[in-house]
């Protein structure tokens, strides 16, 4: 496969993986952490997620009973790690599958085109 096509496939897989990872982790944050741990008064929708520094919430937001800011900070670190893990898996696995399928197709075409077959 040509280098340009390989790079294009990698870029598409990386972008798709980032999009998928963002949807999964932001959705989970808005379902699991934010409504249970603290009530965000200055919420700006999807952009106000675990990527925002927790210390910015301390002054304006109300923390829920049973939670501490350190627990929320740890949850944030877990979500950031999960984002990168999901991004890597959802980018590299499809890229590898596409590349091996392309290599298998080349082998089949070369075998079919061989003289004396």
Biopython code that builds the backbone (N, CA, C, O; Angstrom):
import numpy as np
from Bio.PDB.StructureBuilder import StructureBuilder

atoms = [
    (1, "UNK", "N", (0.850, -1.172, 0.000)),
    (1, "UNK", "CA", (0.000, 0.000, 0.000)),
    (1, "UNK", "C", (0.897, 1.236, 0.000)),
    (1, "UNK", "O", (1.956, 1.245, 0.628)),
    (2, "UNK", "N", (0.480, 2.244, -0.686)),
    (2, "UNK", "CA", (1.278, 3.454, -0.774)),
    (2, "UNK", "C", (1.324, 4.160, 0.580)),
    (2, "UNK", "O", (0.402, 4.062, 1.390)),
    (3, "UNK", "N", (2.415, 4.864, 0.791)),
    (3, "UNK", "CA", (2.618, 5.548, 2.076)),
    (3, "UNK", "C", (1.539, 6.602, 2.333)),
    (3, "UNK", "O", (1.097, 6.757, 3.472)),
    (4, "UNK", "N", (1.113, 7.319, 1.313)),
    (4, "UNK", "CA", (0.093, 8.354, 1.484)),
    (4, "UNK", "C", (-1.227, 7.730, 1.916)),
    (4, "UNK", "O", (-1.909, 8.259, 2.795)),
    (5, "UNK", "N", (-1.586, 6.614, 1.305)),
    (5, "UNK", "CA", (-2.828, 5.928, 1.677)),
    (5, "UNK", "C", (-2.746, 5.401, 3.101)),
    (5, "UNK", "O", (-3.726, 5.473, 3.843)),
    (6, "UNK", "N", (-1.596, 4.874, 3.494)),
    (6, "UNK", "CA", (-1.416, 4.369, 4.850)),
    (6, "UNK", "C", (-1.542, 5.486, 5.870)),
    (6, "UNK", "O", (-2.182, 5.322, 6.908)),
    (7, "UNK", "N", (-0.930, 6.620, 5.569)),
    (7, "UNK", "CA", (-1.022, 7.774, 6.480)),
    (7, "UNK", "C", (-2.455, 8.275, 6.557)),
    (7, "UNK", "O", (-2.926, 8.617, 7.642)),
    (8, "UNK", "N", (-3.157, 8.328, 5.437)),
    (8, "UNK", "CA", (-4.550, 8.778, 5.425)),
    (8, "UNK", "C", (-5.429, 7.847, 6.259)),
    (8, "UNK", "O", (-6.283, 8.310, 7.015)),
    (9, "UNK", "N", (-5.222, 6.550, 6.125)),
    (9, "UNK", "CA", (-5.994, 5.585, 6.917)),
    (9, "UNK", "C", (-5.684, 5.759, 8.397)),
    (9, "UNK", "O", (-6.595, 5.713, 9.223)),
    (10, "UNK", "N", (-4.423, 5.958, 8.746)),
    (10, "UNK", "CA", (-4.045, 6.171, 10.143)),
    (10, "UNK", "C", (-4.692, 7.433, 10.701)),
    (10, "UNK", "O", (-5.193, 7.419, 11.825)),
    (11, "UNK", "N", (-4.689, 8.516, 9.940)),
    (11, "UNK", "CA", (-5.301, 9.768, 10.400)),
    (11, "UNK", "C", (-6.799, 9.588, 10.626)),
    (11, "UNK", "O", (-7.338, 10.055, 11.630)),
    (12, "UNK", "N", (-7.467, 8.919, 9.703)),
    (12, "UNK", "CA", (-8.909, 8.677, 9.856)),
    (12, "UNK", "C", (-9.176, 7.820, 11.090)),
    (12, "UNK", "O", (-10.109, 8.096, 11.845)),
    (13, "UNK", "N", (-8.370, 6.787, 11.301)),
    (13, "UNK", "CA", (-8.545, 5.928, 12.470)),
    (13, "UNK", "C", (-8.279, 6.697, 13.769)),
    (13, "UNK", "O", (-8.999, 6.521, 14.753)),
    (14, "UNK", "N", (-7.259, 7.538, 13.774)),
    (14, "UNK", "CA", (-6.954, 8.334, 14.966)),
    (14, "UNK", "C", (-8.073, 9.325, 15.274)),
    (14, "UNK", "O", (-8.463, 9.483, 16.430)),
    (15, "UNK", "N", (-8.587, 9.989, 14.248)),
    (15, "UNK", "CA", (-9.678, 10.935, 14.457)),
    (15, "UNK", "C", (-10.943, 10.222, 14.934)),
    (15, "UNK", "O", (-11.601, 10.668, 15.874)),
    (16, "UNK", "N", (-11.272, 9.115, 14.282)),
    (16, "UNK", "CA", (-12.451, 8.344, 14.696)),
    (16, "UNK", "C", (-12.314, 7.811, 16.105)),
    (16, "UNK", "O", (-13.280, 7.813, 16.867)),
    (17, "UNK", "N", (-11.116, 7.351, 16.461)),
    (17, "UNK", "CA", (-10.877, 6.867, 17.817)),
    (17, "UNK", "C", (-10.999, 7.967, 18.843)),
    (17, "UNK", "O", (-11.545, 7.747, 19.924)),
    (18, "UNK", "N", (-10.496, 9.161, 18.523)),
    (18, "UNK", "CA", (-10.613, 10.299, 19.442)),
    (18, "UNK", "C", (-12.070, 10.699, 19.628)),
    (18, "UNK", "O", (-12.502, 10.992, 20.743)),
    (19, "UNK", "N", (-12.818, 10.711, 18.543)),
    (19, "UNK", "CA", (-14.236, 11.050, 18.623)),
    (19, "UNK", "C", (-14.994, 10.021, 19.467)),
    (19, "UNK", "O", (-15.780, 10.386, 20.341)),
    (20, "UNK", "N", (-14.754, 8.751, 19.203)),
    (20, "UNK", "CA", (-15.403, 7.685, 19.970)),
    (20, "UNK", "C", (-15.029, 7.772, 21.450)),
    (20, "UNK", "O", (-15.899, 7.674, 22.315)),
    (21, "UNK", "N", (-13.759, 7.952, 21.739)),
    (21, "UNK", "CA", (-13.292, 8.040, 23.121)),
    (21, "UNK", "C", (-13.898, 9.238, 23.840)),
    (21, "UNK", "O", (-14.255, 9.146, 25.015)),
    (22, "UNK", "N", (-14.013, 10.354, 23.143)),
    (22, "UNK", "CA", (-14.614, 11.552, 23.741)),
    (22, "UNK", "C", (-16.076, 11.309, 24.084)),
    (22, "UNK", "O", (-16.521, 11.651, 25.180)),
    (23, "UNK", "N", (-16.817, 10.727, 23.166)),
    (23, "UNK", "CA", (-18.246, 10.467, 23.410)),
    (23, "UNK", "C", (-18.415, 9.536, 24.611)),
    (23, "UNK", "O", (-19.260, 9.782, 25.472)),
    (24, "UNK", "N", (-17.619, 8.476, 24.671)),
    (24, "UNK", "CA", (-17.743, 7.502, 25.761)),
    (24, "UNK", "C", (-17.380, 8.121, 27.111)),
    (24, "UNK", "O", (-18.144, 8.011, 28.070)),
    (25, "UNK", "N", (-16.223, 8.768, 27.188)),
    (25, "UNK", "CA", (-15.769, 9.273, 28.488)),
    (25, "UNK", "C", (-16.559, 10.491, 28.956)),
    (25, "UNK", "O", (-16.868, 10.602, 30.142)),
    (26, "UNK", "N", (-16.888, 11.400, 28.049)),
    (26, "UNK", "CA", (-17.684, 12.565, 28.450)),
    (26, "UNK", "C", (-19.086, 12.120, 28.868)),
    (26, "UNK", "O", (-19.629, 12.608, 29.859)),
    (27, "UNK", "N", (-19.658, 11.201, 28.114)),
    (27, "UNK", "CA", (-20.974, 10.675, 28.498)),
    (27, "UNK", "C", (-20.948, 10.007, 29.857)),
    (27, "UNK", "O", (-21.844, 10.221, 30.674)),
    (28, "UNK", "N", (-19.934, 9.203, 30.103)),
    (28, "UNK", "CA", (-19.819, 8.536, 31.405)),
    (28, "UNK", "C", (-19.608, 9.548, 32.522)),
    (28, "UNK", "O", (-20.185, 9.401, 33.599)),
    (29, "UNK", "N", (-18.794, 10.572, 32.286)),
    (29, "UNK", "CA", (-18.557, 11.612, 33.300)),
    (29, "UNK", "C", (-19.864, 12.316, 33.655)),
    (29, "UNK", "O", (-20.156, 12.544, 34.829)),
    (30, "UNK", "N", (-20.647, 12.660, 32.633)),
    (30, "UNK", "CA", (-21.904, 13.368, 32.876)),
    (30, "UNK", "C", (-22.974, 12.476, 33.514)),
    (30, "UNK", "O", (-23.920, 12.985, 34.114)),
    (31, "UNK", "N", (-22.835, 11.176, 33.392)),
    (31, "UNK", "CA", (-23.789, 10.259, 34.010)),
    (31, "UNK", "C", (-23.323, 9.820, 35.391)),
    (31, "UNK", "O", (-24.123, 9.783, 36.326)),
    (32, "UNK", "N", (-22.044, 9.488, 35.536)),
    (32, "UNK", "CA", (-21.554, 8.881, 36.770)),
    (32, "UNK", "C", (-21.005, 9.863, 37.789)),
    (32, "UNK", "O", (-21.284, 9.716, 38.979)),
    (33, "UNK", "N", (-20.256, 10.832, 37.382)),
    (33, "UNK", "CA", (-19.531, 11.666, 38.339)),
    (33, "UNK", "C", (-20.219, 12.996, 38.604)),
    (33, "UNK", "O", (-20.548, 13.309, 39.748)),
    (34, "UNK", "N", (-20.434, 13.769, 37.566)),
    (34, "UNK", "CA", (-20.905, 15.138, 37.792)),
    (34, "UNK", "C", (-22.213, 15.229, 38.570)),
    (34, "UNK", "O", (-22.275, 16.015, 39.515)),
    (35, "UNK", "N", (-23.252, 14.485, 38.241)),
    (35, "UNK", "CA", (-24.486, 14.651, 39.022)),
    (35, "UNK", "C", (-24.388, 14.072, 40.439)),
    (35, "UNK", "O", (-25.137, 14.485, 41.325)),
    (36, "UNK", "N", (-23.491, 13.138, 40.657)),
    (36, "UNK", "CA", (-23.363, 12.514, 41.975)),
    (36, "UNK", "C", (-22.361, 13.216, 42.874)),
    (36, "UNK", "O", (-22.572, 13.303, 44.083)),
    (37, "UNK", "N", (-21.279, 13.716, 42.306)),
    (37, "UNK", "CA", (-20.187, 14.260, 43.117)),
    (37, "UNK", "C", (-20.348, 15.747, 43.399)),
    (37, "UNK", "O", (-20.089, 16.192, 44.518)),
    (38, "UNK", "N", (-20.762, 16.508, 42.425)),
    (38, "UNK", "CA", (-20.922, 17.946, 42.632)),
    (38, "UNK", "C", (-21.928, 18.501, 41.644)),
    (38, "UNK", "O", (-22.167, 17.918, 40.586)),
    (39, "UNK", "N", (-22.506, 19.619, 41.996)),
    (39, "UNK", "CA", (-23.448, 20.288, 41.124)),
    (39, "UNK", "C", (-22.731, 21.492, 40.521)),
    (39, "UNK", "O", (-22.348, 22.424, 41.228)),
    (40, "UNK", "N", (-22.561, 21.454, 39.221)),
    (40, "UNK", "CA", (-21.820, 22.493, 38.519)),
    (40, "UNK", "C", (-22.773, 23.635, 38.172)),
    (40, "UNK", "O", (-23.743, 23.442, 37.439)),
    (41, "UNK", "N", (-22.491, 24.815, 38.699)),
    (41, "UNK", "CA", (-23.350, 25.974, 38.475)),
    (41, "UNK", "C", (-22.941, 26.759, 37.238)),
    (41, "UNK", "O", (-23.747, 27.511, 36.690)),
    (42, "UNK", "N", (-21.717, 26.597, 36.796)),
    (42, "UNK", "CA", (-21.245, 27.341, 35.626)),
    (42, "UNK", "C", (-21.045, 26.404, 34.433)),
    (42, "UNK", "O", (-20.107, 26.571, 33.654)),
    (43, "UNK", "N", (-21.921, 25.436, 34.300)),
    (43, "UNK", "CA", (-21.816, 24.407, 33.267)),
    (43, "UNK", "C", (-21.979, 25.010, 31.872)),
    (43, "UNK", "O", (-22.885, 25.806, 31.626)),
    (44, "UNK", "N", (-21.086, 24.615, 30.969)),
    (44, "UNK", "CA", (-21.177, 25.042, 29.573)),
    (44, "UNK", "C", (-21.350, 23.832, 28.663)),
    (44, "UNK", "O", (-20.840, 23.805, 27.543)),
    (45, "UNK", "N", (-22.065, 22.846, 29.150)),
    (45, "UNK", "CA", (-22.372, 21.676, 28.335)),
    (45, "UNK", "C", (-21.230, 20.692, 28.225)),
    (45, "UNK", "O", (-20.542, 20.406, 29.205)),
    (46, "UNK", "N", (-21.034, 20.176, 27.022)),
    (46, "UNK", "CA", (-20.052, 19.119, 26.796)),
    (46, "UNK", "C", (-18.624, 19.596, 27.060)),
    (46, "UNK", "O", (-17.741, 18.781, 27.327)),
    (47, "UNK", "N", (-18.390, 20.902, 26.988)),
    (47, "UNK", "CA", (-17.033, 21.419, 27.175)),
    (47, "UNK", "C", (-16.627, 21.477, 28.637)),
    (47, "UNK", "O", (-15.447, 21.658, 28.939)),
    (48, "UNK", "N", (-17.564, 21.331, 29.537)),
    (48, "UNK", "CA", (-17.276, 21.377, 30.964)),
    (48, "UNK", "C", (-17.254, 19.942, 31.488)),
    (48, "UNK", "O", (-18.216, 19.473, 32.095)),
    (49, "UNK", "N", (-16.158, 19.271, 31.245)),
    (49, "UNK", "CA", (-16.053, 17.870, 31.629)),
    (49, "UNK", "C", (-14.829, 17.670, 32.494)),
    (49, "UNK", "O", (-14.336, 18.604, 33.127)),
    (50, "UNK", "N", (-14.355, 16.465, 32.512)),
    (50, "UNK", "CA", (-13.192, 16.116, 33.313)),
    (50, "UNK", "C", (-11.923, 16.799, 32.839)),
    (50, "UNK", "O", (-10.937, 16.816, 33.575)),
    (51, "UNK", "N", (-11.907, 17.365, 31.636)),
    (51, "UNK", "CA", (-10.712, 18.061, 31.152)),
    (51, "UNK", "C", (-10.493, 19.370, 31.897)),
    (51, "UNK", "O", (-9.362, 19.843, 32.006)),
    (52, "UNK", "N", (-11.558, 19.950, 32.404)),
    (52, "UNK", "CA", (-11.432, 21.196, 33.155)),
    (52, "UNK", "C", (-10.826, 20.907, 34.515)),
    (52, "UNK", "O", (-11.144, 19.895, 35.140)),
    (53, "UNK", "N", (-9.961, 21.785, 34.969)),
    (53, "UNK", "CA", (-9.293, 21.616, 36.254)),
    (53, "UNK", "C", (-10.322, 21.630, 37.386)),
    (53, "UNK", "O", (-11.188, 22.503, 37.432)),
    (54, "UNK", "N", (-10.226, 20.681, 38.278)),
    (54, "UNK", "CA", (-11.173, 20.552, 39.382)),
    (54, "UNK", "C", (-11.092, 21.755, 40.322)),
    (54, "UNK", "O", (-12.099, 22.136, 40.918)),
    (55, "UNK", "N", (-9.925, 22.351, 40.461)),
    (55, "UNK", "CA", (-9.781, 23.506, 41.353)),
    (55, "UNK", "C", (-10.632, 24.691, 40.899)),
    (55, "UNK", "O", (-10.992, 25.538, 41.716)),
    (56, "UNK", "N", (-10.953, 24.761, 39.626)),
    (56, "UNK", "CA", (-11.832, 25.826, 39.141)),
    (56, "UNK", "C", (-13.259, 25.645, 39.638)),
    (56, "UNK", "O", (-14.016, 26.613, 39.705)),
    (57, "UNK", "N", (-13.632, 24.429, 39.985)),
    (57, "UNK", "CA", (-14.979, 24.156, 40.487)),
    (57, "UNK", "C", (-15.109, 24.464, 41.976)),
    (57, "UNK", "O", (-16.211, 24.720, 42.462)),
    (58, "UNK", "N", (-14.013, 24.442, 42.689)),
    (58, "UNK", "CA", (-14.046, 24.585, 44.146)),
    (58, "UNK", "C", (-14.757, 25.833, 44.622)),
    (58, "UNK", "O", (-15.524, 25.781, 45.584)),
    (59, "UNK", "N", (-14.518, 26.940, 43.972)),
    (59, "UNK", "CA", (-15.081, 28.200, 44.450)),
    (59, "UNK", "C", (-16.544, 28.391, 44.140)),
    (59, "UNK", "O", (-17.237, 29.106, 44.865)),
    (60, "UNK", "N", (-17.040, 27.767, 43.072)),
    (60, "UNK", "CA", (-18.402, 28.058, 42.632)),
    (60, "UNK", "C", (-19.376, 26.900, 42.790)),
    (60, "UNK", "O", (-20.581, 27.126, 42.904)),
    (61, "UNK", "N", (-18.889, 25.683, 42.801)),
    (61, "UNK", "CA", (-19.788, 24.529, 42.760)),
    (61, "UNK", "C", (-19.965, 23.907, 44.137)),
    (61, "UNK", "O", (-19.104, 24.017, 45.010)),
    (62, "UNK", "N", (-21.102, 23.253, 44.303)),
    (62, "UNK", "CA", (-21.432, 22.605, 45.571)),
    (62, "UNK", "C", (-21.083, 21.124, 45.476)),
    (62, "UNK", "O", (-21.512, 20.434, 44.551)),
    (63, "UNK", "N", (-20.300, 20.642, 46.443)),
    (63, "UNK", "CA", (-19.910, 19.235, 46.478)),
    (63, "UNK", "C", (-21.009, 18.425, 47.181)),
    (63, "UNK", "O", (-21.641, 18.903, 48.124)),
    (64, "UNK", "N", (-21.219, 17.216, 46.714)),
    (64, "UNK", "CA", (-22.254, 16.351, 47.293)),
    (64, "UNK", "C", (-21.738, 15.694, 48.569)),
    (64, "UNK", "O", (-20.533, 15.499, 48.727)),
    (65, "UNK", "N", (-22.654, 15.351, 49.482)),
    (65, "UNK", "CA", (-22.234, 14.655, 50.709)),
    (65, "UNK", "C", (-21.568, 13.321, 50.379)),
    (65, "UNK", "O", (-22.017, 12.600, 49.488)),
    (66, "UNK", "N", (-20.504, 13.001, 51.097)),
    (66, "UNK", "CA", (-19.790, 11.750, 50.885)),
    (66, "UNK", "C", (-18.650, 11.853, 49.884)),
    (66, "UNK", "O", (-17.916, 10.886, 49.681)),
    (67, "UNK", "N", (-18.496, 12.987, 49.268)),
    (67, "UNK", "CA", (-17.429, 13.204, 48.300)),
    (67, "UNK", "C", (-16.453, 14.240, 48.823)),
    (67, "UNK", "O", (-16.822, 15.122, 49.598)),
    (68, "UNK", "N", (-15.218, 14.127, 48.399)),
    (68, "UNK", "CA", (-14.217, 15.156, 48.677)),
    (68, "UNK", "C", (-13.637, 15.611, 47.346)),
    (68, "UNK", "O", (-13.762, 14.922, 46.333)),
    (69, "UNK", "N", (-13.007, 16.769, 47.359)),
    (69, "UNK", "CA", (-12.396, 17.264, 46.130)),
    (69, "UNK", "C", (-11.256, 16.361, 45.683)),
    (69, "UNK", "O", (-10.987, 16.248, 44.487)),
    (70, "UNK", "N", (-10.583, 15.718, 46.632)),
    (70, "UNK", "CA", (-9.514, 14.781, 46.261)),
    (70, "UNK", "C", (-10.070, 13.558, 45.544)),
    (70, "UNK", "O", (-9.452, 13.061, 44.602)),
    (71, "UNK", "N", (-11.226, 13.068, 45.975)),
    (71, "UNK", "CA", (-11.855, 11.937, 45.288)),
    (71, "UNK", "C", (-12.259, 12.323, 43.868)),
    (71, "UNK", "O", (-12.099, 11.537, 42.934)),
    (72, "UNK", "N", (-12.776, 13.521, 43.715)),
    (72, "UNK", "CA", (-13.169, 13.988, 42.388)),
    (72, "UNK", "C", (-11.926, 14.165, 41.511)),
    (72, "UNK", "O", (-11.960, 13.856, 40.320)),
    (73, "UNK", "N", (-10.834, 14.659, 42.092)),
    (73, "UNK", "CA", (-9.582, 14.819, 41.352)),
    (73, "UNK", "C", (-9.054, 13.464, 40.884)),
    (73, "UNK", "O", (-8.572, 13.339, 39.758)),
    (74, "UNK", "N", (-9.146, 12.437, 41.755)),
    (74, "UNK", "CA", (-8.718, 11.090, 41.356)),
    (74, "UNK", "C", (-9.597, 10.532, 40.252)),
    (74, "UNK", "O", (-9.103, 9.910, 39.312)),
    (75, "UNK", "N", (-10.911, 10.755, 40.367)),
    (75, "UNK", "CA", (-11.835, 10.297, 39.318)),
    (75, "UNK", "C", (-11.492, 10.971, 37.992)),
    (75, "UNK", "O", (-11.536, 10.338, 36.937)),
    (76, "UNK", "N", (-11.154, 12.244, 38.049)),
    (76, "UNK", "CA", (-10.750, 12.985, 36.844)),
    (76, "UNK", "C", (-9.516, 12.348, 36.219)),
    (76, "UNK", "O", (-9.461, 12.183, 35.000)),
    (77, "UNK", "N", (-8.535, 11.992, 37.021)),
    (77, "UNK", "CA", (-7.324, 11.362, 36.498)),
    (77, "UNK", "C", (-7.634, 10.012, 35.864)),
    (77, "UNK", "O", (-7.055, 9.656, 34.837)),
    (78, "UNK", "N", (-8.538, 9.270, 36.468)),
    (78, "UNK", "CA", (-8.952, 7.975, 35.905)),
    (78, "UNK", "C", (-9.631, 8.182, 34.551)),
    (78, "UNK", "O", (-9.374, 7.437, 33.606)),
    (79, "UNK", "N", (-10.492, 9.188, 34.458)),
    (79, "UNK", "CA", (-11.189, 9.453, 33.196)),
    (79, "UNK", "C", (-10.220, 9.903, 32.105)),
    (79, "UNK", "O", (-10.386, 9.531, 30.943)),
    (80, "UNK", "N", (-9.224, 10.688, 32.459)),
    (80, "UNK", "CA", (-8.233, 11.098, 31.471)),
    (80, "UNK", "C", (-7.450, 9.874, 30.985)),
    (80, "UNK", "O", (-7.209, 9.729, 29.787)),
    (81, "UNK", "N", (-7.052, 8.996, 31.911)),
    (81, "UNK", "CA", (-6.369, 7.763, 31.514)),
    (81, "UNK", "C", (-7.252, 6.875, 30.660)),
    (81, "UNK", "O", (-6.791, 6.280, 29.686)),
    (82, "UNK", "N", (-8.530, 6.786, 31.027)),
    (82, "UNK", "CA", (-9.469, 5.983, 30.237)),
    (82, "UNK", "C", (-9.641, 6.552, 28.835)),
    (82, "UNK", "O", (-9.736, 5.802, 27.863)),
    (83, "UNK", "N", (-9.681, 7.885, 28.729)),
    (83, "UNK", "CA", (-9.785, 8.509, 27.410)),
    (83, "UNK", "C", (-8.639, 8.058, 26.510)),
    (83, "UNK", "O", (-8.868, 7.643, 25.374)),
    (84, "UNK", "N", (-7.410, 8.136, 27.012)),
    (84, "UNK", "CA", (-6.262, 7.771, 26.183)),
    (84, "UNK", "C", (-6.229, 6.268, 25.889)),
    (84, "UNK", "O", (-5.832, 5.863, 24.797)),
    (85, "UNK", "N", (-6.638, 5.448, 26.844)),
    (85, "UNK", "CA", (-6.663, 4.000, 26.610)),
    (85, "UNK", "C", (-7.706, 3.632, 25.555)),
    (85, "UNK", "O", (-7.434, 2.837, 24.655)),
    (86, "UNK", "N", (-8.893, 4.212, 25.670)),
    (86, "UNK", "CA", (-9.949, 3.936, 24.687)),
    (86, "UNK", "C", (-9.545, 4.488, 23.325)),
    (86, "UNK", "O", (-9.786, 3.855, 22.297)),
    (87, "UNK", "N", (-8.931, 5.669, 23.319)),
    (87, "UNK", "CA", (-8.492, 6.260, 22.049)),
    (87, "UNK", "C", (-7.468, 5.362, 21.363)),
    (87, "UNK", "O", (-7.564, 5.113, 20.161)),
    (88, "UNK", "N", (-6.495, 4.879, 22.118)),
    (88, "UNK", "CA", (-5.470, 4.011, 21.525)),
    (88, "UNK", "C", (-6.100, 2.734, 20.970)),
    (88, "UNK", "O", (-5.820, 2.335, 19.839)),
    (89, "UNK", "N", (-6.951, 2.099, 21.772)),
    (89, "UNK", "CA", (-7.562, 0.843, 21.331)),
    (89, "UNK", "C", (-8.489, 1.053, 20.137)),
    (89, "UNK", "O", (-8.470, 0.273, 19.185)),
    (90, "UNK", "N", (-9.300, 2.106, 20.193)),
    (90, "UNK", "CA", (-10.275, 2.327, 19.118)),
    (90, "UNK", "C", (-9.645, 2.939, 17.873)),
    (90, "UNK", "O", (-10.321, 3.089, 16.855)),
    (91, "UNK", "N", (-8.384, 3.289, 17.933)),
    (91, "UNK", "CA", (-7.673, 3.775, 16.749)),
    (91, "UNK", "C", (-6.780, 2.693, 16.148)),
    (91, "UNK", "O", (-6.795, 2.454, 14.941)),
    (92, "UNK", "N", (-6.015, 2.054, 17.001)),
    (92, "UNK", "CA", (-5.007, 1.121, 16.508)),
    (92, "UNK", "C", (-5.580, -0.229, 16.088)),
    (92, "UNK", "O", (-5.080, -0.842, 15.146)),
    (93, "UNK", "N", (-6.612, -0.696, 16.766)),
    (93, "UNK", "CA", (-7.217, -1.978, 16.378)),
    (93, "UNK", "C", (-7.839, -1.892, 14.981)),
    (93, "UNK", "O", (-7.560, -2.757, 14.150)),
    (94, "UNK", "N", (-8.673, -0.881, 14.688)),
    (94, "UNK", "CA", (-9.191, -0.794, 13.315)),
    (94, "UNK", "C", (-8.085, -0.568, 12.277)),
    (94, "UNK", "O", (-8.149, -1.118, 11.177)),
    (95, "UNK", "N", (-7.070, 0.237, 12.620)),
    (95, "UNK", "CA", (-5.962, 0.458, 11.691)),
    (95, "UNK", "C", (-5.271, -0.856, 11.372)),
    (95, "UNK", "O", (-4.987, -1.150, 10.211)),
    (96, "UNK", "N", (-5.005, -1.639, 12.393)),
    (96, "UNK", "CA", (-4.341, -2.938, 12.190)),
    (96, "UNK", "C", (-5.218, -3.877, 11.348)),
    (96, "UNK", "O", (-4.722, -4.560, 10.452)),
    (97, "UNK", "N", (-6.514, -3.903, 11.641)),
    (97, "UNK", "CA", (-7.420, -4.755, 10.862)),
    (97, "UNK", "C", (-7.456, -4.337, 9.391)),
    (97, "UNK", "O", (-7.434, -5.186, 8.500)),
    (98, "UNK", "N", (-7.510, -3.039, 9.141)),
    (98, "UNK", "CA", (-7.530, -2.543, 7.765)),
    (98, "UNK", "C", (-6.227, -2.900, 7.050)),
    (98, "UNK", "O", (-6.239, -3.342, 5.901)),
    (99, "UNK", "N", (-5.113, -2.705, 7.738)),
    (99, "UNK", "CA", (-3.821, -2.978, 7.111)),
    (99, "UNK", "C", (-3.621, -4.473, 6.850)),
    (99, "UNK", "O", (-3.098, -4.842, 5.799)),
    (100, "UNK", "N", (-4.021, -5.330, 7.772)),
    (100, "UNK", "CA", (-3.860, -6.765, 7.532)),
    (100, "UNK", "C", (-4.822, -7.248, 6.461)),
    (100, "UNK", "O", (-4.480, -8.145, 5.690)),
    (101, "UNK", "N", (-6.011, -6.678, 6.395)),
    (101, "UNK", "CA", (-6.952, -7.052, 5.332)),
    (101, "UNK", "C", (-6.406, -6.622, 3.981)),
    (101, "UNK", "O", (-6.541, -7.349, 2.997)),
    (102, "UNK", "N", (-5.790, -5.447, 3.926)),
    (102, "UNK", "CA", (-5.174, -4.986, 2.682)),
    (102, "UNK", "C", (-4.028, -5.885, 2.260)),
    (102, "UNK", "O", (-3.872, -6.172, 1.072)),
    (103, "UNK", "N", (-3.220, -6.338, 3.218)),
    (103, "UNK", "CA", (-2.107, -7.237, 2.912)),
    (103, "UNK", "C", (-2.629, -8.595, 2.437)),
    (103, "UNK", "O", (-2.067, -9.196, 1.521)),
    (104, "UNK", "N", (-3.709, -9.073, 3.066)),
    (104, "UNK", "CA", (-4.290, -10.353, 2.658)),
    (104, "UNK", "C", (-4.861, -10.252, 1.247)),
    (104, "UNK", "O", (-4.729, -11.185, 0.455)),
    (105, "UNK", "N", (-5.494, -9.127, 0.932)),
    (105, "UNK", "CA", (-6.034, -8.944, -0.418)),
    (105, "UNK", "C", (-4.929, -8.896, -1.460)),
    (105, "UNK", "O", (-5.098, -9.423, -2.559)),
    (106, "UNK", "N", (-3.802, -8.275, -1.137)),
    (106, "UNK", "CA", (-2.665, -8.246, -2.059)),
    (106, "UNK", "C", (-2.154, -9.646, -2.330)),
    (106, "UNK", "O", (-1.838, -9.989, -3.469)),
    (107, "UNK", "N", (-2.073, -10.460, -1.279)),
    (107, "UNK", "CA", (-1.597, -11.835, -1.426)),
    (107, "UNK", "C", (-2.545, -12.630, -2.307)),
    (107, "UNK", "O", (-2.099, -13.391, -3.167)),
    (108, "UNK", "N", (-3.847, -12.463, -2.105)),
    (108, "UNK", "CA", (-4.823, -13.180, -2.923)),
    (108, "UNK", "C", (-4.740, -12.757, -4.385)),
    (108, "UNK", "O", (-4.816, -13.596, -5.282)),
    (109, "UNK", "N", (-4.585, -11.459, -4.625)),
    (109, "UNK", "CA", (-4.486, -10.991, -6.005)),
    (109, "UNK", "C", (-3.192, -11.475, -6.667)),
    (109, "UNK", "O", (-3.187, -11.814, -7.851)),
    (110, "UNK", "N", (-2.102, -11.506, -5.903)),
    (110, "UNK", "CA", (-0.834, -11.970, -6.456)),
    (110, "UNK", "C", (-0.914, -13.465, -6.770)),
    (110, "UNK", "O", (-0.368, -13.907, -7.781)),
    (111, "UNK", "N", (-1.577, -14.243, -5.931)),
    (111, "UNK", "CA", (-1.728, -15.679, -6.142)),
    (111, "UNK", "C", (-2.617, -15.943, -7.365)),
    (111, "UNK", "O", (-2.328, -16.832, -8.166)),
    (112, "UNK", "N", (-3.687, -15.177, -7.503)),
    (112, "UNK", "CA", (-4.604, -15.368, -8.617)),
    (112, "UNK", "C", (-3.963, -14.960, -9.940)),
    (112, "UNK", "O", (-4.295, -15.520, -10.984)),
    (113, "UNK", "N", (-3.063, -14.006, -9.908)),
    (113, "UNK", "CA", (-2.423, -13.533, -11.132)),
    (113, "UNK", "C", (-1.176, -14.331, -11.509)),
    (113, "UNK", "O", (-0.609, -14.118, -12.581)),
    (114, "UNK", "N", (-0.749, -15.233, -10.652)),
    (114, "UNK", "CA", (0.477, -16.011, -10.915)),
    (114, "UNK", "C", (0.246, -16.940, -12.107)),
    (114, "UNK", "O", (-0.807, -17.571, -12.199)),
    (115, "UNK", "N", (1.217, -17.032, -13.021)),
    (115, "UNK", "CA", (1.071, -17.919, -14.174)),
    (115, "UNK", "C", (1.111, -19.385, -13.755)),
    (115, "UNK", "O", (1.839, -19.767, -12.839)),
    (116, "UNK", "N", (0.336, -20.172, -14.425)),
    (116, "UNK", "CA", (0.303, -21.614, -14.141)),
    (116, "UNK", "C", (-0.661, -21.964, -13.042)),
    (116, "UNK", "O", (-0.671, -23.109, -12.589)),
    (117, "UNK", "N", (-1.486, -21.019, -12.584)),
    (117, "UNK", "CA", (-2.444, -21.305, -11.520)),
    (117, "UNK", "C", (-3.733, -21.779, -12.085)),
    (117, "UNK", "O", (-4.666, -22.070, -11.336)),
]
sb = StructureBuilder()
sb.init_structure("model")
sb.init_model(0)
sb.init_chain("A")
sb.init_seg("    ")
for serial, (resi, resn, name, xyz) in enumerate(atoms, 1):
    if name == "N":
        sb.init_residue(resn, " ", resi, " ")
    sb.init_atom(name, np.array(xyz, "f"), 0.0, 1.0, " ", f" {name:<3s}", serial, name[0])
structure = sb.get_structure()
